[in-house]
Amino acid sequence: MKPAEVPAPPVLPSPLPSRTGGRGNPRGSLYLVPNTLDFGTDGELPPIDDVLPASVIRTAARLTHWIAENAKTTRAFLKRVDAVMPLAQALQALVIVELPRPRKGTRDAPAADLGALLAPALQGHDIGLISEAGLPAVADPGAALVQAAHAAGIAVTALAGPSSLLLALAASGLNGQSFAFVGYLPVEAAERGARIRELEALSLRIGQTQLMIETPYRNAALLGALLTHLQPGTRLSVSCGLTLPGGYTRTDTVQAWKARPATLPADVPAVFSLLA
Amino acid sequence: MKPAEVPAPPVLPSPLPSRTGGRGNPRGSLYLVPNTLDFGTDGELPPIDDVLPASVIRTAARLTHWIAENAKTTRAFLKRVDAVMPLAQALQALVIVELPRPRKGTRDAPAADLGALLAPALQGHDIGLISEAGLPAVADPGAALVQAAHAAGIAVTALAGPSSLLLALAASGLNGQSFAFVGYLPVEAAERGARIRELEALSLRIGQTQLMIETPYRNAALLGALLTHLQPGTRLSVSCGLTLPGGYTRTDTVQAWKARPATLPADVPAVFSLLA
C-alpha cells in the first residue's frame, strides 16, 4: 500500500464556492467514510483492506478529526486501519466527537449543534463522518450533518464502500432500474399488514422494487408478516449477513417461500425486497 | 495481498437448496463483480486496488468464466486486476461471453438464452457477472440473469464496490432513510416536465428523496428542466464524476441554483437527487 497522499486537485469545473479564496486557510472537506458490515460479528475479523479499497484506508489513516455515530466503534475501526496503514497521528491524539442524537420527536439534531461540529473544517481540517456499518447518511444518521456542511460551503466527498442495500438489490435479481428503500415497517400488526399491502400495490403499479430493513431479532416476524400479506406470485428476496461468511440471498415467489419455509437468523442484519 | 483463496464455507443456516447433493459436482456460484466508475475516462487510471477491496480483486483474479455487459471492457478490467494480482489463468484462456441484448420492446433477454449462459455453474464453475461501471444489475443490465440464477438454484453473491447512486445519495445530505431511484426521465419536453412535477409531489407527500440519471451529454438539459419545473424551495443535489479526480456534489435549493447557475460537464456521468 502506498503512503498517505493528499487527493489529486479537482479537474472538473466545480460549481462549489471557492475553497481557497481570501486570506483565510483553505477549508477542509467532509469525507463520508464507509465502515465494514461486520459490526457486532463474533469471531476474527478480516484485515480491513480486504473489505475496503486502499484509497479509503489512505484517507481514513490521514484524517485527524472525526464525527462518529459511536466513538468507541470508531476507535475499533481506526485500530483496524492502523494495522494495515499507520495512522498519521496516534489514536489518542485524534479528535473524535459523536453525532448528537436527535431531540425526541425530531429526526435530526439541532442545526446549531451540527454547525459547531463542522467548525474544524472552516479552520482547514478535513473531517471524517462514519457510522457503525456501511455508508454514513444512508439508512443511518448523518444526513443532517451533510446538509449543514453544504450550507456552510464545505465540500462533501462520499468514499466508496459496502452498502447492504445495494448489495441486496443487486443479488435479488429484482428490478434494479427502479427501486425504493422505505426503511422500517410499523411494528403493530394491523399497521404492518396495511403497509405491506400498500407497498405491494405500489410495486405492482409502477414496477418498482421495494426494499426494507428490520432489527435482526424481528427478522423472522417480518418474514412471517410478508408471507401472510403478500400475493402468492409476488417475488420476495431476503439477504442475510451480506459480506459475512455464509451470507446469502434467496429470491422466490411468496408461494415458493411458503412451500419451503426458512428460518432467518435473529442476530444478523437482513434486507428484504419485494417486486409484485 | 494474499494469494487467491476459496471463500470460507457458509456458517449461517442457509435456506438455499443443497449445492453439493447427489453424485454431481458442487454447483458454482454467480458473483456480481463491481467495476470501477472511471469507464471512458481519459488519462491514467489508478491501480485497481485503490478503488476496489482486496477480496473483490482476489475473487476476480480466480474466476475463469465471465458474463459481461461488454467483453472488451471486461478484458481491460481484468488487465488492471492482473497488474495487482496475477490471474489464475491467462486472459486469453478465460471464457468471456456477453449478456445478450434484450429483444426490441422487451427489457430482458429471452430466458432460454440466460439459462445457457449459466450452464458452466451447473458444471461446478463459478461465474462472474460484470458491467461497464459500478454494480451489475443496479441501474444496469443483469437483473434477469440474476433472476435466472436463483431459478436454477445457483447461489448469487454480490461483491462490494462503488455505486454512484449510493455515493450521490450519501453526499447529497437529502433523506437517506427513504429514497427511490427512478432511472431516466422522458426526453420529450412536456412529458419530462410532467414527470418532474410528479416526482416532486411524491417526494413532498412521503418525504422520499428521488434519484435519477441522464446520458452525460444531456446533463445540462436535465438540470435546466429541473430548475424550470421544481418549486423554489425544493432541494436539488447534483453529483458529477463521483470517485474521479475533481468529482463533486452540490446541494442547494432550486432558488439558490438559479441564483448561482452551474455548467455541468457533458462527458461525465451525473446523478440528480431531489427532496421537496
Chai-1 contact restraints between the chains, C-beta under 6 A:
chainA,res_idxA,chainB,res_idxB,connection_type,confidence,min_distance_angstrom,max_distance_angstrom,comment,restraint_id
A,A8,B,P245,contact,1.0,0.0,6.0,A-B,restraint_1
A,P10,B,G246,contact,1.0,0.0,6.0,A-B,restraint_2
A,V11,B,P245,contact,1.0,0.0,6.0,A-B,restraint_3
A,V11,B,G246,contact,1.0,0.0,6.0,A-B,restraint_4
A,L12,B,G241,contact,1.0,0.0,6.0,A-B,restraint_5
A,L12,B,G246,contact,1.0,0.0,6.0,A-B,restraint_6
A,L12,B,P265,contact,1.0,0.0,6.0,A-B,restraint_7
A,S14,B,Y248,contact,1.0,0.0,6.0,A-B,restraint_8
A,P15,B,R250,contact,1.0,0.0,6.0,A-B,restraint_9
A,P15,B,A262,contact,1.0,0.0,6.0,A-B,restraint_10
A,L16,B,Y248,contact,1.0,0.0,6.0,A-B,restraint_11
A,L16,B,R250,contact,1.0,0.0,6.0,A-B,restraint_12
A,L32,B,A170,contact,1.0,0.0,6.0,A-B,restraint_13
A,D49,B,A54,contact,1.0,0.0,6.0,A-B,restraint_14
A,D50,B,A54,contact,1.0,0.0,6.0,A-B,restraint_15
A,D50,B,S55,contact,1.0,0.0,6.0,A-B,restraint_16
A,V51,B,P53,contact,1.0,0.0,6.0,A-B,restraint_17
A,L52,B,P53,contact,1.0,0.0,6.0,A-B,restraint_18
A,P53,B,V51,contact,1.0,0.0,6.0,A-B,restraint_19
A,P53,B,L52,contact,1.0,0.0,6.0,A-B,restraint_20
A,P53,B,P53,contact,1.0,0.0,6.0,A-B,restraint_21
A,A54,B,D49,contact,1.0,0.0,6.0,A-B,restraint_22
A,A54,B,D50,contact,1.0,0.0,6.0,A-B,restraint_23
A,S55,B,D50,contact,1.0,0.0,6.0,A-B,restraint_24
A,L135,B,L166,contact,1.0,0.0,6.0,A-B,restraint_25
A,L135,B,A170,contact,1.0,0.0,6.0,A-B,restraint_26
A,A137,B,A170,contact,1.0,0.0,6.0,A-B,restraint_27
A,A137,B,G176,contact,1.0,0.0,6.0,A-B,restraint_28
A,V138,B,L166,contact,1.0,0.0,6.0,A-B,restraint_29
A,V138,B,L169,contact,1.0,0.0,6.0,A-B,restraint_30
A,V138,B,A170,contact,1.0,0.0,6.0,A-B,restraint_31
A,V138,B,G176,contact,1.0,0.0,6.0,A-B,restraint_32
A,A143,B,G173,contact,1.0,0.0,6.0,A-B,restraint_33
A,A143,B,G176,contact,1.0,0.0,6.0,A-B,restraint_34
A,V146,B,G173,contact,1.0,0.0,6.0,A-B,restraint_35
A,Q147,B,G173,contact,1.0,0.0,6.0,A-B,restraint_36
A,H150,B,G173,contact,1.0,0.0,6.0,A-B,restraint_37
A,H150,B,T251,contact,1.0,0.0,6.0,A-B,restraint_38
A,V156,B,A171,contact,1.0,0.0,6.0,A-B,restraint_39
A,V156,B,T249,contact,1.0,0.0,6.0,A-B,restraint_40
A,A158,B,L167,contact,1.0,0.0,6.0,A-B,restraint_41
A,A158,B,A170,contact,1.0,0.0,6.0,A-B,restraint_42
A,A158,B,A171,contact,1.0,0.0,6.0,A-B,restraint_43
A,A160,B,P162,contact,1.0,0.0,6.0,A-B,restraint_44
A,A160,B,T243,contact,1.0,0.0,6.0,A-B,restraint_45
A,P162,B,A160,contact,1.0,0.0,6.0,A-B,restraint_46
A,S163,B,L166,contact,1.0,0.0,6.0,A-B,restraint_47
A,L166,B,L135,contact,1.0,0.0,6.0,A-B,restraint_48
A,L166,B,V138,contact,1.0,0.0,6.0,A-B,restraint_49
A,L166,B,S163,contact,1.0,0.0,6.0,A-B,restraint_50
A,L166,B,L166,contact,1.0,0.0,6.0,A-B,restraint_51
A,L167,B,A158,contact,1.0,0.0,6.0,A-B,restraint_52
A,L169,B,V138,contact,1.0,0.0,6.0,A-B,restraint_53
A,A170,B,L32,contact,1.0,0.0,6.0,A-B,restraint_54
A,A170,B,L135,contact,1.0,0.0,6.0,A-B,restraint_55
A,A170,B,A137,contact,1.0,0.0,6.0,A-B,restraint_56
A,A170,B,V138,contact,1.0,0.0,6.0,A-B,restraint_57
A,A170,B,A158,contact,1.0,0.0,6.0,A-B,restraint_58
A,A171,B,V156,contact,1.0,0.0,6.0,A-B,restraint_59
A,A171,B,A158,contact,1.0,0.0,6.0,A-B,restraint_60
A,G173,B,A143,contact,1.0,0.0,6.0,A-B,restraint_61
A,G173,B,V146,contact,1.0,0.0,6.0,A-B,restraint_62
A,G173,B,Q147,contact,1.0,0.0,6.0,A-B,restraint_63
A,G173,B,H150,contact,1.0,0.0,6.0,A-B,restraint_64
A,G176,B,A137,contact,1.0,0.0,6.0,A-B,restraint_65
A,G176,B,V138,contact,1.0,0.0,6.0,A-B,restraint_66
A,G176,B,A143,contact,1.0,0.0,6.0,A-B,restraint_67
A,Q177,B,G183,contact,1.0,0.0,6.0,A-B,restraint_68
A,S178,B,V182,contact,1.0,0.0,6.0,A-B,restraint_69
A,S178,B,G183,contact,1.0,0.0,6.0,A-B,restraint_70
A,F179,B,F181,contact,1.0,0.0,6.0,A-B,restraint_71
A,A180,B,A180,contact,1.0,0.0,6.0,A-B,restraint_72
A,F181,B,F179,contact,1.0,0.0,6.0,A-B,restraint_73
A,V182,B,S178,contact,1.0,0.0,6.0,A-B,restraint_74
A,G183,B,Q177,contact,1.0,0.0,6.0,A-B,restraint_75
A,G183,B,S178,contact,1.0,0.0,6.0,A-B,restraint_76
A,G241,B,L12,contact,1.0,0.0,6.0,A-B,restraint_77
A,T243,B,A160,contact,1.0,0.0,6.0,A-B,restraint_78
A,P245,B,A8,contact,1.0,0.0,6.0,A-B,restraint_79
A,P245,B,V11,contact,1.0,0.0,6.0,A-B,restraint_80
A,G246,B,P10,contact,1.0,0.0,6.0,A-B,restraint_81
A,G246,B,V11,contact,1.0,0.0,6.0,A-B,restraint_82
A,G246,B,L12,contact,1.0,0.0,6.0,A-B,restraint_83
A,Y248,B,S14,contact,1.0,0.0,6.0,A-B,restraint_84
A,Y248,B,L16,contact,1.0,0.0,6.0,A-B,restraint_85
A,T249,B,V156,contact,1.0,0.0,6.0,A-B,restraint_86
A,R250,B,P15,contact,1.0,0.0,6.0,A-B,restraint_87
A,R250,B,L16,contact,1.0,0.0,6.0,A-B,restraint_88
A,T251,B,H150,contact,1.0,0.0,6.0,A-B,restraint_89
A,A262,B,P15,contact,1.0,0.0,6.0,A-B,restraint_90
A,P265,B,L12,contact,1.0,0.0,6.0,A-B,restraint_91
